[in-house]
Amino acid sequence: MSSPAQPPRGSVRGSAGAALAAPASGGADTPVGAAAPVGTDTPPGTPGTNAVHQPPGAEIDGARGSGTDRIPGAGAAGGPRGESDGGPGFAARSEDSAARRGGRGGRVTGRRNPGRASQWAAWAFLLPLVAYLIAFYVYPLYRNIDLSLRDYTVYTFVHGGAPFIGFGNYTAIFHDPTFATALVNTLLFTFVSLAFQFAFGMMLAVFFAQNFRLSSLLRALFLVPWLLPLIVSASTWAWMLNSGSGVVNYALHFVGVAPVNWLTSPHWSLVSVIIANIWIGIPFNLVLLYSGLQAIPATLYEAAALDGVNSWQRFWRITFPLLRPVSAVTLMLGLVYTLKVFDIIWIMTRGGPVNSSTTFATWSYRLGFGNLLPEFGLGAAVGNLLVAMALIAGLIYIRIQRRQYA
């Protein structure tokens, strides 16, 4: 008698519990799904074979992820352990793989939010800058405003308790005869210095843009006035402009010109400090404008040369318009730096004679620290006027930039 046809492996589902509960009957007519009797020579692969050796509750299932435990050591199709078995290793690998893929089967626990982590990192980078601004800008400005609104003396400055007088210090400053002189000198010193510094810096930048021989060496030499300490530069100019032994008066005498009292004459003292400040500020303008010239494409100049444009037209039609952004930054920074110039004027003339070279910077210092009885409130009020002037200039610059790029 021929044996029944063998079904494919893995297609018959039978539980060990059902196999043990079925009656043992010999013969070939064992129903599908029933256990074969012990000792019956059933061909390999016949349904029910080895069912008695299955642990209770186990189920042979070819479908993956059926939710039931499979026989340890046997895969969906009877393959080796580790390919598709239902052991603990496979379950751990499946859950880990699903978690990495972000699928529904993966359960992610303890995962960080990348957006919040990046926000904390940004605040960590900003914290040193914010601390620096508060310590060196916000707090000093607050203290200066507080000084200008109170009547401070040496005792109250040390022990506290200065009375609040509101804008009394500002009223006293506006009614002081020195205010008008200091205001005019500050404006003259600032704008004349800016004009000549920018003009000479532009000429030198265009000159060095030709890249001739030794241009790098000469550019480095022109940076010397900017690199020297201001006290050294101011002392050198004070010696050169000395009325009796200065080299400038010696050169004038050599060509037949009468000596000039550069530092002691009310008509020449402001001119002297302006000349020194111009000399110190030229390298700063040279560096910024020269860097701006390097960004202008050379093809524009080549096209202008083919059109027969001369050097003057090339400067006004190409160079100067394309340098406007750099020029605006240069003038803005120069304005802020020149408004607060103190050491050059104080070393050369101390604001004299008779306040002829006094600016807001030197006046503020003299009120606060230059007298035996310092007036801290008045000095702070003059200093705040300088801050207001610089703030107004900055707002004007921002307004012009917005109109230009609108």
Secondary structure, DSSP 8 states (H G I E B T S, - for coil): --------TT----BHHHHHHS----SS---TTS---TT----TT-TTTTGGGS-TT-B--SSTT-SS---TT--TTS--TTTS--SHHHHHHHHHHHHHHT-TT----S---HHHHHHHHHHHHHHHHHHHHIIIIIHHHHHHHHHHTB---HHHHHH----B-TTHHHHHHHTSHHHHHHHHHHHHHHHHHHHHHHHHHHHHHHHHTT--TTHHHHHHHHTHHHHS-HHHHHHHHHHHT-TTT-HHHHHHHHTT-----TTT-TTTHHHHHHHHHHHHHHHHHHHHHHHHHHTS-HHHHHHHHHTT--HHHHIIIIIHHHTHHHHHHHHHHHHHHHHT--HHHHHHTTT-STTTT--HHHHHHHHHHSSSS--HHHHHHHHHHHHHHHHHHHHHHHHHHHHHH-
